[in-house]
Structures are given as C-alpha cells and as structure tokens.
Amino acid sequence: MAIHVDRKDIRFYPDSKRVIARYFFPGGEERALSIIKKILSMSEEDIRFTLNQVLTNFSQRHRNISKIYRKNFNNVKDIIKKVEVEPEKLSKSAKLLIGSYFTMEYSIESAAFFNPSIMEDPDQTSLCEGEKRVIVSFRATGEGHISSIVFRSGIIDQDNNLLFKDPGELVDIPEAIKRHVYNKKEFVDKLSEMHIQENLVGMVMEHLKDHFTYGDLQASIVQAIESNNLDAVQRKVVQDVNWLANSHYEISFSLDTALSERVIFPISYTESNGIEDARFVKFTENDGSVIYYATYTAFNGFTILPKLIETTDFYTFKVLPIHGEYAQNKGMALFPRKINDKYCMVSRVDGVNNYIMFSEDIHFWRDAQKIQEPQFPWQYIQVGNCGSPIETEKGWLLLTHGVGSMRRYCLGITLLDRDDPTRVIGQTREPLLAPNDEEREGYVPNVVYSCGAIIHNGELVIPYAMADYASTFATVSLDELFGEIEYY
C-alpha cells in the first residue's frame, strides 16, 4: 500500500531580482589599465557627476554600495600604481568611481532555487504550543550555474503548515576573514590525498614552520616560484598548494541583516563554480551545547572538495575542508550527535552505495563501511542520502534518494540501528516520493531531491526540490511510515 504523502501548496521559485554586487575584472591587466586611465583623465567635477549618477542608479539596490566600491578599488590598487599614481592620494570620489567599474551585479537565484535543508532555529521563543521556528537553506543558482547558499525563516504551526517570512529586499555578502592557522603535517597529508607532486610541495613547505598562517604560505609560494626554474605546468602545481589554503576562511554578516538577506557566495577558488547541496544539521555535543554544521561540495569547474560549515548563530560561519581518504565524493551528511563517542557520517564514497564513516575528529575521515547497495528497480543506478539521519525511538531515520531508469530520482526511507548505524534494520520497498507531473518538468527533468528533513508533531516534514528548479514541502505520518517499512 502506498504511503500517503501530503504535498503542500507552498512554492519557492527563482527570483531574478535578488542581486549581489560582486568584484568584476573585465579582461586582462591591459584592459583594466585602459579603464583606469580613462577615469583618471576626467576632471574632478566630471568624476563627481558620474559617480553621483552611478549611486543614484544602484544605491537603493544594495546595502552600503560605496563600501563595496571601496573594497573593489582596493583590489586594483597594484594596477593603479602602474600609471604612476599613488592610489591613496586620489580623491574619495575617484576611488569610488574606479571601484564601480570593477563591480557587477549578479542575480544569485535567477536560474534555480532548489535542494533545501531544514533545521530547528536557535531561537524558539514567543511560540504557541505545537509550533516550531525553522531555518531552511537552499541552493541558489544564477548565471553560469554558480551556486550559493541562501536562507529563509519560517514557523511550522500546530497542524504542520509552514508559514514563511517574506525575504528582505536587500542581499548581503559577508566579509571574508582569513584567520586560519594551518598545521603543516595535516596540510601536507591533504595535498598528498590530492596527489600533488611531492617534490613541488616540498619547495613550498620547507620554508614553513610547523604552524603557519595564510600570509606565511603566500610568501613561501612566491619564494618557491622565484627561486626555482619552474615551467608553466610546475608553476600551476605550486599554485594548487594555494588552492587548498584558500578553502579555509571565516565569514561574518552585519547584525542588521535579516536571515533571508545573507548569502554564502563562493569566496575561495575551490568553490569558484559553486557551493553545492549544503546538508545542515543541529548537532548536540556530549555536554549539551549546540552547534550547527553543514557539509557541502565545493566545485571549481574541474575538481570537487568536500567542506564543512560551522555556526552557532547564522551570522558568523567558519568554513574548512574535510580531510581523509574517504572524504573524496559528494553527498556527505553528519549525524546530529556522537555515537559511541565518535562523530558519524553517512556518505557515498564510490558514487553508487551508502556508507557509514566514524571519526574522533570531525575534519578527518579515514574509515568507511558500506551499508547499502541499490536493491530495487527505482534505485538500480545509485542510492544516496538526502540529509542527516534523524533519531527516533525505532532507529535512525535516513531519508535517501534512488536513481532508476530514465535517470529518475525518487526519495525513500532507510532505518538504521540507533547504537550501531552500520546495521540497516529496514527500508521502504517502494519510493516514498516520486516526481509527479508538475514536479518532473524543470531544469533537470524527473528529479525530486532533498538535503535534510525534520520531525514535528508526529510527522516527517520534507523540503524538496522539483526538477532542480524550484522547491516545495511535503509531510508524512511517522506511524504510517513505520508501518510501511520492510524490516529485516
């Protein structure tokens, strides 16, 4: 008997009006020089007039656009010096006008708004009985298929209806803060996992202490390039050392931003082509303290790098890569607590099957055990998780996806033992949720997908994407769900 799924009427569609102002470098250095020379040839009066026109057109579309212009002006300071002008001696208007020419608007969600993950909001005050305040993350995709993470805030009421706040009018980019101190041995081990040539790595690492900063690494890379007769390929390899370093950063948002105005847009080169499929989870430490983690896939157009986000307040986020031999593929999802005093992760190491991984360090994963292979026709191509497992009295409830004929994605349920999650104790034989006629049409046809569900008022609340284009919600009775699971 098919499980009754209550599909909600709520929809989240792409919105091209949601724009950020990002750095723009139009062509090579010669072209940039030409632009700067033209601006500097203007009279101060013309500079002020032109800047006022720019501010009139764009100041209401962004929070503190002049701050963004100043930041992008700083990005081209070295080029300005080549026209024998001291950048800091320029007028404020000239600095801002130059910055505006190296700034562009980017519509973060013009192409797709999908692959949602839902979690309990840290703030559960001022609610009625049976209500829960939630945060939902989405993968927003714009021009060039560049993905970022965005958020919406809402409430699930007593009847499990979802009520969301309208998003803020402005979108805010955080300030990137490179404060990470690197452990030399761990850094070299990760480079080895990435199969970067040891002799070239040694040229960079030999000048560094056991612990070093981002600035120390940059100086060592420059020294390695200048002190050795490297060909173009070798120079590229040395720069790949920097590729890993750039994947560590912290970001923070202004306290006057609404949650819906905060966007985690690609910052490092490792994620220059997108931040994909964040799976958020509310994690409870052994001492009862709470931290929110999210695993995601960084993509630079050629290589993926699994990464981890940490936050407690959704204003400040720490981002680091995930290390280890088994941290090499997409689709990693963290359990919401330690099991037998170890962190636990479900993953798809080989791209086909589900695995369970344990680790004493959340950033290092060197052990994996296969727990599930494609078993039914709707999942013969591959199985994977759809977010972090949810703890219930009957076991860990794992929302999964399966890929079958015609590359159709469906959602299912797998139940894992609470004390030993490597033991599968049951699963749904038929899909829990398959794309219907409305959901199958979109950017990628025949796909429903989720990055994390939640339990509330006796139901499983599932946010999910429709054809990699838009997002919606569904709820399923837990009692009915447990009654339809095939137990082993």
Steps between C-alpha positions, in 0.01 A plus 500: 500500500638841404580740783286813505717805433347842569651732240480863612391789280799716596756563223837668483591612149814671364486878530720700261458815711723356775838649410838546662780737400819300439852566376532522121825494305426576132774322308874510559720753673545714187128546469472589869779756457317655207183540709689655792685744273171618349355566846813683619491720190164640610473827689410478868164658421423236236610225737258623768216539247551151355525346849176667606328347198628155595391540862155622392458186287630244749508627861144382575571153362782425745585559862791750514601479135780752556669252737492240222651749253780580743574131549519440125716809457745338744502191278654699212743717700805326355378568147440868582861531614612404149371833369734667752219613727493442876155344554442639848565857381201486266180675606225300666281548193771370266556192718130418506453558129794273415354238735163520324659405167635185664163405647210311344157386608439126516154348530566219747182299443391588147540142370396272786400490868526143613642218719372631836604395850287575809614539861372630833569873550723582801222740611189316619354785708153658470335196342165337566472137610570265212692758295865487396711774346717365219775607263508362148813519287483487121743462215454814292639496147553791261683584178768247407344245737689644799334380821485664841321438832201712599254478789135553586341520846160353581272332752338157489162535674296252705361342182842486332420781261808702407490877530799692363605862533529697180869532405677829564540741211881506512757223476817518707843354427718435805851619554751220444744463788807280450600423858576132476824364647612189311656187640788413266471122528122500446539739208763280330286188559206663323719602207615137479136386486454742209799333326700820463866432416701461820816668372310814403309503827832475680626818330220690671476319831871488587501871590199477732485430872287225656213750523461779248255766387347574164747788455797274580386258230462775239857617564633145475319440170650816352846396621461150352400640161774765493780277631443202269505477124145368465317445174136603454362163613714499815393853584139388471566211741660735752197726474282198584652513847333839530177344370474296821592795724229715349240246608539605867319817601259666740218730400271727697186697420386833635262470796246718319445241225194276494570128459356506147745777406811293578655310213805275524644561155815324373807668649791266443627359172400150615136599468523753216242304299267439788408403854287194448235321707564611859364248752443686826454329835449618857781316682487442877833448675542259791480793743168614355636798306373550145681585179362497147705317238454472127687281257516620142688446176733771374545496123750701296393376158740205501539362853268452797605552862273394789477778758345569838321811628476575872272760661312563822305813405478515116687831506854362516608191307826307507580302183764227471569204269427146611808276496560127472511222243120467507424872476520491122146500364170682513212438739642495853255551789588521868304327778356748755705362791797278572449124509725304734694824550580536131367726228298309245435580135297340223665533159517362147873433470483318166216704348263201503445360850435636850779483758537578869817670622626553856764744622631649823572824311218661303743628236672163428332189359711191439256213557192402300268199499249425226147459638268519200506415131233568236240230557176600327436604137442868595857516640701264277734777377592636845383570852599789724389703797267799500634663814601412853339201672223581751491319834175323596410233756500240223840598358673755282263613228705562184331674209660362184489556127510233235564536127325263261412473132495822296717648779191557714574603860262382774511527880489206740558413865764282661500419872832452683568351842531774766809349666661359186402706193704270276211255543202562270185379674246595235411705194208589277465265203320762289591869467363727770488791257530492120476799263142563389395679181568846645826409672662316209530806272790739552872557464574128555186295425372214717687594818377550857777559751548616858798590717337450839163446672365551853244329727220710651160414652528133408583562134808504282523845341688479170617802302590393150599630160296454184706424189798700632301819445266590788421368849198388701406297810323177591409329828462131582352337811772323699259227615403426140862517389621255762211269406616485138871443566615149411695383808787250490 
